[in-house]
Amino acid sequence: MACSFSGAGQQQQQHRPMDVPNPTQNTTEPERTRLILKDGTYQLVLSYTVVGNVVHYRSAEREGQEEDIPLALVDLPATEQWKKDHEPGAREAQESQPPVLSPELAKEEAARAALTPEIAPNLHLPEEDSVLALDTYRDTPELVPMPQSSSDLNKETAHAVQKGVINPASAPHRITDIPRERADVQLHVPDPVFYVRVNGGNPDDAVYTGGGTFTVDTHGASGRATPSGGDPNNSYVIERVDVRQDARIVDSLRIALLGTGRTQRDIVETRAEILPGGHWMKLTPLQPLDFGEYALIEVLGPNAVNLDVWDFGVHSDAPENIEAIHPEAKRAPTLEPRRP
């Protein structure tokens, strides 16, 4: 009888109706996760829920069996962090994030980046030039170093100043000549942007005088250079020069009218902006430049300008500037095998 009852029980158990799945229920098995314990071990679980002082979970190692464990034994923050770090797409998101630097290293990195800021995608201002123009050639932005026209100094690294005094009451008159009828630097767009390195006021600079730019009235002789750049307090204007045979004539301007909204013939004012870090000044012309020859003029004070100007032209059909700096994509780091 016992055997018969047992066999009938087994037969009845084998032929019990199958569970009918709920069509609205998600039958996809949840991802396995870790229930991390405070002793450093963990349980593989399909899901878990905190109920009061107990963690109720479905064990992945015992086919979904429901079990309980005291909350005091579970490292819940570590459990939540592990789950977050191993969600789909979490690894890709972490790899795309830049490494986290300490505040000191982040400050040093920001200071280094300020020396050569990015002013267009993959295009950075260089360390060795003082004045550059942001041009566009064949739909590609590029930086063009601008030498000073009257300086006998290194044209790529120096910022020469030859002070010229202007009588504020006088009519516009000839103040300097630029040799030849066309500048070496030819820009291709009517809205270039200029970048001028400014002197940070380093007392160790050889010609530092407290104001940033060394100026001297030489009455026609060559000026001196500031090793780092110009004075951040100086302003800049663009003048369309008068092209004569074998020369370009730069006329004086009414300095007192700058910033008042009153226009002057052949003078285009600029809007100045000091870039983060204080190493560069961005100059944006307040109106488009027509085709022609120009000079970027530094205004030193209420009655003085720098006679060492930066000359350039605007001609869309001009060839590319030889010394133009092109965008350069950042290369991914590569690991090389260590040599024995």
C-alpha positions in Angstrom: 0.0 0.0 0.0 2.8 2.4 0.9 4.6 1.7 -2.3 1.4 2.1 -4.3 0.7 5.4 -2.5 4.2 6.6 -3.2 4.1 5.6 -6.8 0.7 7.2 -7.3 2.1 10.3 -5.7 5.0 10.4 -8.0 2.8 9.8 -11.0 0.5 12.5 -9.9 3.4 14.9 -9.4 4.8 14.0 -12.9 1.4 14.7 -14.6 0.5 18.0 -12.8 -0.6 20.8 -15.1 2.1 23.0 -16.4 2.2 26.7 -15.3 0.6 28.9 -17.9 2.8 31.9 -18.5 1.3 35.4 -18.1 1.5 37.1 -21.6 2.0 40.4 -19.9 4.9 39.3 -17.8 8.4 39.9 -18.9 10.0 36.4 -19.3 13.5 37.7 -19.9 15.7 36.7 -17.0 17.2 39.7 -15.3 21.0 40.2 -15.4 23.0 38.7 -12.7 24.5 41.1 -10.2 26.5 40.8 -7.0 25.2 41.2 -3.4 28.5 42.3 -1.8 28.9 41.4 1.9 30.9 43.4 4.4 33.4 40.5 4.9 34.5 40.9 1.3 32.6 38.0 -0.2 29.6 38.2 -2.4 26.5 36.3 -3.5 25.5 36.0 -7.2 21.8 37.1 -7.3 19.1 37.7 -9.9 17.5 40.5 -7.9 17.3 41.8 -4.4 15.1 44.0 -2.3 15.7 45.7 1.0 12.8 45.1 3.4 13.4 46.7 6.8 16.5 45.2 8.3 16.5 42.3 5.8 17.7 41.9 2.3 15.4 39.6 0.3 17.1 38.1 -2.8 16.8 35.5 -5.5 19.9 33.4 -5.6 21.5 32.9 -9.1 23.5 30.0 -7.8 20.4 28.1 -6.6 18.1 28.6 -9.6 16.3 31.6 -8.3 15.6 30.3 -4.8 14.4 33.1 -2.6 16.5 33.7 0.5 17.0 36.4 3.2 20.1 37.9 4.8 20.4 40.5 7.5 21.0 44.0 6.1 23.8 44.5 8.6 25.9 41.9 6.8 25.5 43.6 3.4 27.7 46.3 2.0 24.8 48.1 0.2 26.8 51.1 -1.2 29.3 48.7 -2.7 26.5 46.5 -4.1 24.8 49.5 -5.8 28.1 50.8 -7.2 29.0 47.4 -8.7 25.6 47.2 -10.3 25.9 50.7 -11.7 29.4 50.0 -13.1 28.3 46.9 -14.8 25.1 48.1 -16.4 25.0 47.9 -20.3 27.1 50.7 -21.8 28.7 51.6 -18.5 32.2 50.4 -19.6 32.0 52.4 -22.8 30.9 55.5 -20.9 33.8 55.1 -18.5 36.3 54.7 -21.3 35.1 57.9 -23.0 35.5 59.9 -19.8 38.9 61.6 -19.3 40.9 60.5 -16.3 40.1 62.3 -13.1 43.0 64.5 -12.0 43.7 65.8 -8.5 42.9 69.5 -8.0 46.6 70.3 -8.1 47.2 68.4 -11.3 44.0 69.8 -12.9 45.1 73.3 -12.1 48.5 72.7 -13.6 46.9 71.2 -16.7 44.6 74.2 -17.1 47.5 76.5 -16.8 49.4 74.7 -19.5 46.3 74.6 -21.8 45.9 78.4 -21.4 49.3 78.9 -23.0 48.1 77.2 -26.2 44.3 77.5 -26.2 42.2 75.7 -28.8 40.4 78.4 -30.9 39.0 76.0 -33.5 38.5 72.3 -33.6 42.0 70.7 -33.3 43.6 74.1 -33.9 45.7 75.6 -31.0 47.6 78.9 -30.7 51.3 78.2 -30.7 53.9 79.0 -28.1 56.4 80.7 -30.4 54.3 83.4 -32.1 53.1 86.8 -30.8 50.4 87.8 -33.2 48.3 85.5 -35.5 45.2 85.8 -37.6 42.5 83.1 -37.8 41.8 82.7 -41.5 39.8 80.2 -43.5 41.3 78.7 -46.7 39.2 76.2 -48.7 36.7 75.8 -45.8 39.5 74.9 -43.4 40.4 77.2 -40.5 44.0 77.9 -40.1 46.3 80.3 -38.1 48.6 82.7 -39.9 51.6 84.2 -38.1 51.8 87.9 -38.7 55.2 89.6 -38.7 55.6 93.3 -37.9 56.3 95.4 -40.9 59.0 97.7 -39.6 60.8 95.5 -37.1 64.3 94.2 -37.5 63.7 91.7 -34.7 62.7 88.0 -35.0 59.3 88.4 -36.6 57.8 85.3 -35.2 58.7 85.7 -31.6 59.0 89.4 -30.8 56.6 92.2 -30.2 58.4 95.4 -31.1 57.2 98.8 -30.1 58.2 102.0 -31.9 56.2 104.8 -30.2 54.8 107.5 -32.4 53.1 110.5 -30.9 50.0 111.8 -32.6 48.6 115.3 -32.2 45.0 114.7 -31.2 43.9 118.0 -32.8 45.6 117.4 -36.2 43.9 116.1 -39.3 44.8 112.6 -40.5 48.4 112.6 -41.8 51.0 110.2 -42.9 52.8 108.5 -40.0 54.7 105.6 -41.5 55.3 103.7 -44.8 55.3 100.0 -45.4 57.5 98.9 -48.3 56.0 97.2 -51.3 52.4 97.3 -52.6 51.2 94.0 -51.1 51.6 92.3 -47.8 53.2 88.9 -47.5 50.2 87.8 -45.4 47.0 87.5 -47.4 43.8 86.5 -45.7 40.8 85.0 -47.5 37.8 85.9 -45.5 36.3 89.3 -44.6 35.9 88.4 -41.0 39.3 87.3 -39.7 40.0 87.1 -35.9 43.3 88.2 -34.5 45.1 86.8 -31.5 47.8 88.8 -29.6 50.0 87.3 -27.0 50.0 89.6 -23.9 52.6 90.0 -21.3 51.7 88.5 -18.0 53.8 91.0 -16.1 56.6 88.6 -15.1 59.2 90.6 -13.1 61.9 88.3 -14.5 61.2 89.5 -18.1 64.2 91.4 -19.3 62.3 94.6 -20.2 59.5 94.4 -17.7 58.6 97.9 -16.5 55.4 97.1 -14.5 53.0 97.9 -17.4 53.6 94.9 -19.5 54.9 96.5 -22.7 58.3 98.2 -23.1 57.8 101.4 -25.1 60.3 104.0 -26.0 60.1 107.2 -28.2 62.9 106.5 -30.7 61.9 109.2 -33.2 62.2 106.8 -36.1 64.7 104.3 -34.8 63.9 100.7 -34.3 62.0 99.9 -31.0 62.5 97.2 -28.4 60.7 93.9 -28.0 58.6 92.5 -25.2 59.6 88.8 -24.8 56.1 87.7 -23.9 53.8 90.0 -25.9 52.0 93.3 -25.6 50.3 95.2 -22.8 46.8 93.8 -22.1 45.7 97.4 -21.5 46.5 98.5 -25.0 43.8 98.5 -27.8 44.0 97.7 -31.5 42.5 99.1 -34.6 42.6 98.1 -38.2 43.4 100.7 -40.9 42.9 100.3 -44.6 46.2 101.6 -46.0 46.7 103.8 -49.1 48.5 101.8 -51.7 51.0 103.8 -53.7 53.8 102.8 -56.1 56.1 100.5 -54.1 54.7 101.5 -50.7 51.6 101.4 -48.5 50.9 104.6 -46.5 49.6 104.4 -42.9 47.8 107.6 -41.8 47.1 108.8 -38.3 43.8 108.4 -36.6 41.7 110.2 -34.0 42.4 108.2 -30.9 39.8 110.2 -28.8 37.0 109.0 -31.1 37.7 105.3 -30.5 34.9 103.7 -28.6 32.5 106.6 -29.0 30.6 105.1 -31.9 31.8 107.9 -34.3 33.3 106.3 -37.4 36.6 107.3 -39.0 37.4 106.8 -42.7 39.4 103.6 -43.3 39.4 102.7 -39.6 37.8 99.5 -38.3 37.7 99.2 -34.5 38.0 95.8 -32.8 36.5 94.2 -29.7 39.1 92.9 -27.3 38.7 89.9 -25.1 41.3 88.3 -22.8 41.2 84.5 -23.1 41.1 82.4 -19.9 44.6 82.2 -18.3 45.5 85.8 -19.4 48.1 84.9 -22.0 46.2 85.9 -25.2 44.0 88.7 -26.3 41.3 88.0 -29.0 40.6 90.8 -31.4 37.3 90.7 -33.4 36.8 93.4 -36.1 33.5 95.3 -35.5 32.7 95.2 -39.2 33.7 93.1 -42.2 36.8 94.0 -44.1 36.6 94.7 -47.9 39.2 93.4 -50.3 42.3 95.5 -49.9 45.5 96.1 -47.9 45.4 96.7 -44.1 47.5 97.3 -41.0 46.8 96.2 -37.5 47.8 99.1 -35.3 48.4 99.0 -31.5 47.2 102.1 -29.6 49.6 102.8 -26.8 47.8 105.7 -25.1 45.6 108.7 -25.6 48.1 110.3 -28.1 50.5 107.5 -29.1 50.5 104.4 -31.4 53.0 101.7 -32.2 54.5 102.5 -35.6 55.6 98.8 -35.9 52.3 97.6 -37.4 51.2 94.2 -38.6 50.4 94.4 -42.3 48.1 92.1 -44.2 45.7 91.9 -47.1 42.3 90.5 -47.7 41.9 88.7 -51.1 39.8 85.6 -51.5 41.8 84.4 -54.5 45.2 84.7 -52.9 47.3 81.5 -52.5 47.6 79.8 -49.2 50.0 81.4 -46.7 53.2 79.3 -46.6 53.5 79.5 -42.8 49.9 78.7 -42.0 49.2 76.5 -39.0 46.6 73.8 -39.8 44.3 71.8 -37.5 46.0 68.7 -36.1 43.9 66.0 -34.6 45.1 64.6 -31.3 46.7 61.3 -31.7 45.6 58.4 -29.5 48.4 57.1 -27.3 50.1 53.9 -28.4 52.0 51.4 -26.4 55.2 50.2 -27.8 56.9 47.0 -26.7 59.6 47.5 -24.1 63.1 47.0 -25.4 65.2 44.5 -23.5 
